[in-house]
């Protein structure tokens, strides 16, 4: 077996199985010790090139020689596409520049900051319901981590009538590795049709919300988002707008409960909360790898030449946060650490536009749950028994059973 075949076996989900899903960091570290570039088979079955290490991953994220446009993907990869239409994460300049400019006109820091009171209100309502459980137990994902961000993004977009359970199932299917390509394609079609109907409803009943603004916004030249772009933007905002924050909250609670010294430090000094959120993003962030990038021409990284012709190149964001060259003692969870430069929200022109909203929700959720409301929260499952989301993109537990001491009557 040659070296490339050995690497393919090493990170093939069928070869490594649940061990890689549970803890990809050890596998990434082993690859990093062998070099920065590896040809791999991802959990979804797709073959491509994985780039490990902070320096090289950061370089790939900002390199405009790689394209995000699926029209340039190798034909054998095109069945792996999961988004239903055109959006910013699947476009290059000038199309990307144009779409991002139109969205940024409406998705402003002021609009995000104004959400804080409502995020707090939703957080309190969800915790009121969760803590009313007479046995003092809950699945944190189902009771809190999922409904908080999906409620926030739906209210922001002005789509409170979204079928959240169905949309959650679709999102899990298209981002996971368990469905075959034909089944994923069918799910993408269902989502696309659903989003087209959603946008049509917003056209007929516009309101003071982000989706209505995106439908009607235009720049100085009269340019506006085309119908297919609106479907793609709805997909991006709804999926990315809740998936990242679901797993930020779940992974953050898990990390703090597994490191009681750091949780005690945070409770002693709540001013460390911002740093705690950034350390969670570095240590066990919600995204393992970003959306796909493809070669236009032969592409060299650290002496390895990746062929042109639409080869898939994926930088390992998760490994970048654990690279000892950038973060000393990277496997140590330390909320006082200098986390500047982590890549949890990407880097370059595709840096996550919703990062301020995810951080806002993460801060409010963690503070309210762990510092204000449930000081005795504990895991109700052994960490080794946690089932993790499959697939190469998102990272987070499927369920996170927790317990607390219910109030005596």
N, C-alpha and C positions, 0 to 999 in steps of 0.2 A: 504493500500500500504506500503510495507516495505521500508527500507532506500535505498536498491539497486535499486528498481524499481523507487523510487523518483528521484534518480540521473540519471537513464537512461532517464526518461522523461525530466529532466532538460537540458541535453545537446543533446538530440535528435533533429536533424535539423527540423523534422516535428513538434515538439512541440515548439521549440524556434524560428524557422524560420529565417527571415532576421535579427532579433535583434542579434542573435549569430554571424551570418556572418559579420554583420557590426561592432560589438564590442564584441569580445569573452572575453575580459579581465575581464569584470564584472562577467561573468559566471565562469571563472577560479578562480577569487578571492573568489567567494562564495564557490566554491568547496574546495579551499585551507583552508578556515576557518573551514571546517568540517573535514579536514584530508588530508593527502597527496595522498591517493590511492582510486580510484573510478572505479567501473564497469560502462561502458557507452556504448551507441550506437552512433557511429560516423556518420557524415553527409552522408557518403556513404552507411550507413546501417549496416556496420560491427560492431560487438560487441567486446569489449576488455577492457583493464584496462588502465586508464589514470592516470599518475603520475604528480602531480602539486608541485610547490615550487622549488626554485633554487637548494637547497642542494640535494634533492631526485632525481630531474631530471638529475642533473650532475652525480650522482652516477649511475643511470640507463644507461646513455650514455656510460659509461666506464666499465660496468660490463660484463666480458666475460662469465658469467654463462648464459646470454641470447644469443640466436643465431639469426643471420640474414639470415640463410639458409632456404629458403622456403620449402625444403624437410622435415623440422621439424615442419612446421606449422600445426595446427589443420586442418583436412580436410575441415571443414566448412569455413575456411578462404582462401583456395587456389584459389578460384575464384576471390579474390580481388587483385591478383597480376596484376600490370600494366606494369612492364618492360618486354621487349620481350626476354631477354636472360641474361646470367650470367654477373655480373659486381661486382665491389668492394663493393658496398653498399648492395649486397645480398650475401655476402660471409663471412666466418669466417677464422681465421688463420688455417692452413698455406696458404690456397688458396688466402685469402685476402692479406696477406703479399706479396705473389708472384706477384699478379696482380698490387698491388699498387707500388711495387718496379719497375716493368717494365714501368708503366706509369710515375712514378716520374723521371725516367732516361731521359724522353723527355719533360715533362711538368715542366720545371725548372724555378726558380725565374728569371734567366737571360732571358729566352724566354719571360716571362710575362713582365718584365721591358722593354724589347725592343719593346713591343707593344704600349707604351705610345704615341709616335708621331702619329701612325696610328689611335689610339683611338681618339686623339684630332682632327685629320683630318676628321674622320667620324662624330664626334660630330659637327664640324663646318658645314659640308655639310648638315647634317640633319636640323640643326637650320637655315641655309640659306633658305632651302626649306620651313620649317615651318613658318618662319617670313615673307615670301613673301605672305602669305595669305592676301588678300586685306581687309578682315573684322577684322583682328587681333584676330582670334580665332582658336583653334585647340583642338583636343583630344590628350593630351600629350602622352598617351600610344601608340596610333597608329602612331603618328608623330615622336616620339622620344624614349620613354622608351623601346618599343619593337625593333624597327629596329637597334638601337645602339648595344645592346649585341648580337643579332642574327647575325648581320654583322660581328662583331668581332670574334665570335666563329666559324663562317663559314670560314672566312679567315684564322684563326688559324689552323683549321682542313684541309683547302685546298679544301673546297666543295662549291665554289661560285655558283654552279648550283643547290643548294638545293631549292626545291619548298617551299619557306618560308611561304606563306599563308596556304598551305595545312599542313605543319608541325606544324604551330602555332595552327591550328584547332585541329589536333590530340593531341597535347600536352595539350591543354585546356580540351579536352574530357577525357583523361585518368587520369588527375590529379584532375578533378572536381568531383562533386557528382551527376550530372544530368543524366548521362547515367546508364542504368542497366548493370549488369555484362556481359550479353551476348553481348551487344553492345560494351562494353569496350574491351572484348576479341577480337571482330572483328577488332576494331581499333588497338589494339596491334599487331594483325597479319599483318595488312596493314603496320604499321610502321616497323615491323621486315623485311618484304619483301623489303620495300623501302631502309632500311639500308643495307641489303645484297647487293642490286644492287649498292648502293653508294660505299660500300667497294670494290666491284668487279671493279668498274670504277677507283678507286684509285690504285688498284693493277696494272691495265693496263696502267695507266697514273700517275705514282708516281711523287711527287714533293718535294720541300723543305718545308714541312708542317708537322703538328703534326700527322695527320692520316697516311700519308705515313711512318713516323717514327715509329708509333705504329705497323703498319703492318710488318715492317721489323726488328724492334729492337729485340735484344736477349741479355740475360745476359751472364755472364762468362761461364755458363754451357750450353749455347746454347738454353736455354728455351725461348719461345716466346708465345705471346697470341694466343690461339686457335681461329678458325673461329667464334664459338659461343661467345667467350669472346670479340672478336673484335666488333661484333654486339652489345653486351651489353655495351662495352666501348663507342661506337659511340652514343648509346642511352643516356648514362649517361652524356657525355660531351655536347651533343647538347641540351638535355632537362635541366639538371641542370646548364649547362653553360650559358643558357640565362634566364631561369625562375627566378633564384635568383636575377639577376641583374635588370631585368625588374621591379620587385617589390621593390627592393632597391631604384631605381631611383624614381618610382612613389610615394611610401610611403614617401620617403625623401622630395620630393617637397611638398607633401601635408602637412607633419608635419611642415615644415618651413613656408609655407604660412599661416598655422593656428596659428603659433606662431611668429608674426611679430617682437616681441622683440628679439627673438633668431636669426631671419634672419638679423635684423639690427646689432646685435652683430657680426655676422659672416661677414657681409659686412664691418664693421669697422675694424675687425681683421681677415683677411683670413687665418692666421696661425691656426685658430680654426677649419679649415676644416676637418682635420683628426678626431678630437674629435666629430665633428658634424656627420660624417659618422658612427662612433661607437655608438653614442647616437641614431641615427635613427635605427640601427640594434637592439639595446636594446629595444627601446621604441615601435617600430612597425616594426619589422623585416619581411623579405620576407617569412619566414618558420614558420608555427605555430607548427607543430609536425614533427619529422624526419621520415625516412623510417622505416618500421616495424621491431620489435624485438619480439622473441618468447621464451617462457619458455621451457626448456628441462626437468625440474623437479620442484617441488614446490618451489616457490620463495617468500621470505618474505621481505616486505618493511614496516618499522615502525609498526610492529605488525600485518599487514595484510598479509595473505598467499595467493598468487596467485597460482592456480593449475598448475601442469606441463602439459605435453601433447600438447605443441604448442600454448598456450594461447598468444594472442596479448598484448604486453605491449608498451605503447606510452608515453614518457615523453613530457610534454607540454613546448616546448621551448619558446613559446610566454609568458607563465605565468612566467617562470623562470626570464625573464627580468623585470617583474613587481612585484617581491617578495620583500616586504619591509624589510625582514630580510637581504637581500643582497644589495638592492638599496633603501636607504631612500627616501621617497617621490617619489615612483616609477611612479606615474601617471603624474609627472611634467616633461616636456620636457626641458632639460637643456644641452646645448652643451658643457658646461664646467665641466660636471659631470665626476667622475671617473667611467668608464664603464668596467673596467677590470673584466674579469670573465664572461662576458655575453656569452650566448650559441647559438647565432644566426647561427654560422657555425658548431655547434655540439661540441663534446668533446671526447677525447680518440682516438682510432685507426681509427675511421671513420670520424674524423674532416675533413671538406671540403677541398679537395686538391686545388680547384679553388678559395678559399677565397682571395688570393692576387689579382687575376684578377678581381673579383667582386669589391673589394675595389678600385682598380685602376680606373675602369670604373665609379664607383660611384663618386669618387673625381672629375674626369675630367668633368663628366656630370653636377654635381651640381655647380661646380665652373663656368663653361662656361655659363650655362643657367642663373643662379641666380645672379652671381657676375659680369660677364663680358658682357653678351649679352642682357639680358631682365630684367632690374632693376624694371620695373613696372608690372611684371608678377603677375596675380591674378587668383583665382579660378573663373570659369564661371558656377558654380553650387553650390547649397547649400550643405555643407558637408553631411547632413542627407539624401540627394537624391542620393549620390554616390552608385552605384551598385558594390558590392565586389565579388571577385572570391569565388565560393562555394567549398566545400571539406575541409578536415582537414589538408592537407599538406601545400599548398601555401597560402599566404595572400597578396592581392593587389587589387586595383580597376580594374574593367573591362574596364572602361573609366575614364578619368580624364580631363574634359573640362576646358580649361584655356583661358585667354584673355590677351591682351596687347594693347598698343596704337600703331597702325601702323604708319609708317612714312608718313608725308604729302608730296604730290608730288608738 
